[in-house]
């Protein structure tokens, strides 16, 4: 069993890595045609290279954001699907004068620890017509300095297979129930999803963003219930899709996309509350065209794009005050933007101080 589970965990990571490499190869070969299949517009408005996340983010950007940006600027876009930590690493390795892409998309963990002065530049909010419509909490990600806005929110709760688990879970503590032995899936702490979850488990047992000792103790007791420790949320979603796990943590937008594809999975907010984190966009240091990079982020903030990305099947929660909250977002998250304030926004400045140490410890101590 130990050999089987460790191999499963490895395969989850290999699957996600394969997606990233496939995306990079596809982008590398896409020199004359755009991601929306139109004729190259280099002569019209130039070309932009933008990083995106794998899965529903890439699909939504390809179908919604890229066409909106192209309509506004006449420029073409090459999308590069890549994990946030890999984006930072690529930017650092490339040096200040040879950026591999023009726009980065990052989540809180990699953003907080990134050498922002080295890999990013302040976002020129003064030239963004849509920036003023972004809710104030989300106008600046990354602490001090105007590094760029959050362009969409993720809300984390308990995902489960309703055909296998007919009584919906109500608490994070339910993952420890004996009847879920060998049925639970989590992610490791290298992912923002996994680190955030460990923080919430620590809080349940008297810990905090600065003290995860209670979470490590609790997760050791969870090991008999674990079917797999996935490297990221994409791999975790694949395990739900393949029926390899029946319950675990996940964000709503990813689960909604799986539901749209017919996967038996549902999502609830535990009584302890849902923690939220944003995906932010940034102009990298020395992009090929800073005006196009800023325009791409501005398009991502537009009411048109925010509204479309908040609809089925992506359900990425908007931050533009003019975008309506509908569908599953209205049902499970918020009917108005004041409701966003009831969610948990973790202190990533504090978390980042010990995160590398915790990741190393987690990888040593939590194995299945």
N, C-alpha and C positions, 0 to 999 in steps of 0.2 A: 504493500500500500504506500509506504514512504517513497519508494522508487517511482511509483506511478504518479503520485501527486507532484513530486518535484519535477518530473518530466512535463506534467501538465502546465505547471507554472512557467517553465521554460518555453513551452510552445506558445503560451499566451503572449509572452514578450516577443518571440520570433515573429508571430503573426503581425503585431503592431509595427515592428521594425520593417517587416517586408512591405507594409503599406507605405511607410515613409519613403523607403528606397524606390518603390515603384512610382510614387508621386514625383520624386526628384528626377528620375530618369525621364518621365513623361514631360516634365517642364523643360529639361535640358534639350529635348528633341523638338520643342515647340518654338521654332525660331520665326516662322512666317505666318502661322495661323494663330488666332487668339483662342482663349478658352471658351468663347461662345461660338466658335466656328466661323467667325466673319473674316473678311479679308484684312490683312495686316494694315493697321492704321498708323504705322510709323511716320509716314509722310504727312499725316493729318495732325497728330498730337503727341507723338512719341510713344514710348513703351515703359511700363512700370513692372517691377518684380515685387510681389507681395507675399509674405509668409501667411499661412493659414493653418488651422488645426485640421487633423484628419477627421473623417466622418461627417457628421451633420454640419459642422462649420464649413468645411470645404465645399460641400454640396450647396449650402445656402449662399456662400460667397460666389460660387460659380454661376448660379442661376439668378441671383438677385443683385448682389453688390456690383459685380463686374459689369453687367449691362448698364446699370445706373451710372457708374463711373464713366463708362465709354460714351454714353449719351451726353454726359455733362462736359467731357473734355476732348472726345475724339481719340483718346489714347488707348492703346492695347494693354492687356495685363497678362503676365505669366504668374500663375499661382504656384507657390511652393509649399506643399503640406509638410509640416515639421513640428515636432514637440517644442514647447517653449524653451526648455533647458538646452536643446540642441541649437535653437536659434541664437541664444546668447553665446554659446560656445563657438558657433560658426562666425559670428560677428567679431568675437575676440581674436580668433585665429586669423581672420582675414586682415586685420589691421585697419587703421583709420582711413586709408585711401582706396580700399578695394572691397567695399561692402558687397556681399553676395546677394542682397535684396534691399529694397528701398523702404519697405514698411514691415515692422515686426508686430506680432500679436502675442501678448504675454499674459500669464496669470500671476497672482500675487507672489507666490514663492520665488520663481525665477526673476521676477521684476525687482523685488526688494533686494535680492542678493547680487543682481547684475551690477557691474561697474558702469553705471549709467552715463557718467561723464565721458566714458571711453566708447561706448557702443551706441548711444542714443543722443539726440539733440532735443531741446525744448520744442514743444508743439506750438506752431504759430497761430494761436487761437484768434488773433486779430484778423486773419484772412479767412477764417472759417465762418460761413454764414449760418451754419447749423449748430455751432458750439453753444450759442446762447440758449438753445432749447434743451440742452442736456441738464438734467436735475443736478443741483449743485454738488451733492455728495459724490457724484461720479465724474465730475469734470477733470479731476486730476488724480491719476493713479501713481503710486510709487513714492508717496511721502513728499518731502519738501522738493520744490522745483516743479515746473509745469512740463512734465515729461510726456503727457498724453492722456486722453480721456478713456474711460471705460466705455465700451461700445455695446455690451450686452452682459446680462447676469445669468449665473447658474445658481440653482437652489438644490441643496443636497438633502435627501431623505432616505427612506427605506424602500428599496425595490424588492418585489417578490412575485413569484409565480402563483396567480390566484387559483389555478387548477390544482396545484399541489398544496398550497397553504390557503385554506378556505376561510379562516378567520384572520382578517387583516392584522398585521403587527401594529403595536401602538407605541413601542419604546425601543431605543437602542438596546436595552437590556434583553429584549426578546431574542437577539442573535445568540445569546448564551443558553437558550432553552435546550434541554436534552433531546427533544424530538427533532432538533435541527442538526443532529450529529452528521457530519460529512456533507452538509447541504449549503453552507454559508460561503460567500465570496467577499473578499475585501481587496483593496489595492495596497501596495507598499507605500512607504512614506516618501518615495521619490516623486510621487504625484501630489499635486495640491489637494486633490480629493482625499487621498489617504492621510496626509498630514493633518488636514482639517478635521477629519474624523477622529484621529487620535487625540486631538485637543479636546473635542467634545466628550470623548470617553474619559479623559483625565478629569474634566470638570464634574462629571457624574460622580466621581469618587474623591472629590476634594482637591483636585489638581487645578492647573491653569495653563495658559500659554507658555509660562516660564517653567512649569513643573509637570512633566509627562510621566513621572514615575508611577502614579496610580494606573495610567493607561497601559504601560508595559506589563504591570502585574495582571491587569484584567485580560489583556490579549493572550497572555500565556495560558490563562484558563479557558480561552476561546478555542485554542488550537484543535481539540478533538472535534469541534463543529466545522472547522474549515475544510472546504473542498479544494480551494485554491487561493493563492495570493497573486493577484494580477499586477502587472507592471504599470498599468494605466487604466483610465476609465473605458477606453475603446476595447481593450482586451477583456475587461470585466463584462462589458455589454455582449461581447461575443460568447462568453461563457453562459450568460442568460439565454442567448439565442440558440445555443447548442444544447440547452437543457442540462448543462454540467453543474449549475448551481440553481438554487431555488429562492435564496434570500440574501440580501447584502445591501451595501450602500450604493447610491448612484445619484446623478443629477436628473432633474425632471425632463429637460429637453432631450437628453439621450434616450430616456425611457419612452417618451412620447414618440420619438422617431421609430423605435423598435415596435411600439404598438401599431404604428401606421403600416408596418410591414408584416403584421399578423403574428408577432411574437406574443406568447402568453406571459405578460408581465404587467404589473401595476406599481403604483408609487404612492407612498403616504408620508406625511410629516410626522416624525415621532413627537411624543409629548414634551420631550426636552427642547424641541425647536429645531428648525432647519437653519444651517449655516449657509450664507450666501457668499459667493466670490465672483468678481468680474473678470472679463477678458478685456484687456486694454490694447489700444493700437498706438504705435509710436513711429515717428520718423527716425530712421537710423542715422548714425553719424556719416556725413558725406554721402548721401544718396546720389544716384545718377541725376535725379531731378527733384529738388526739394518741393517745388510747386506742385508737381504731380503727386508726390507722396502726401502732402497736406490735403490735396483735393480728394485723394482716395479715402482718407480718414474722414473728411467732411462728408463725403457721400455715405459712408457707413453710419454717420450720425443723423442723416436726413430722415424726415418723417416717413417718406416713401419706403426707404430701405428698412428702417426700424419696424414699421408696420408689417411689411411682408415677412421679415425674419421672425416676427412674433407669432405668425400664423402657422397653421398646419403645413408641413409636418415637423417644422423645426422648433417652434415654441421657445426661441431665445428671448428672454425677458428684456424688453426695451428700456432705454434710459432717456429717450427723448420724450418730454412731457406731452407732446402732441400725438404720440402713438397710442392707439387704444389697447386696452388689455381685454382680450377675448379668449374664447375656447378654453383649453385646459389651463392656461395661465390664470384666467379669471376664476375658474372652478377651484383650483388647488393653491394658487399663490396670492393673488391680489385682485380686487375689483377696482382699486384706485391706487395711485402712487404713494399715498400715505401709508398703505398697508406694507410697503417695502420696509418701513421702519421697525416692524415687529420681528424681523429676521436678525440672525446673529452675524455680525461682521467682526471677524477675528482680528487680533492684533498681530499682524505679520511682521512688524518691526521687531517685536519681542520673540516671536516664533523663530525668526531667521537666525537669531544669535546662537541657538543650539541645534538648528535643524540638521546640519551635516552630521553632527555627532549622533543625533537620534536616528537618522537614516541608516548609518553604519550599524548601530546597535540593533535596530529593527531587523535588518537583513541577516544578522547573526542569530538573533533569538527567536524570530517568528518564522518557522519553516513548517511546511506540511508535506 
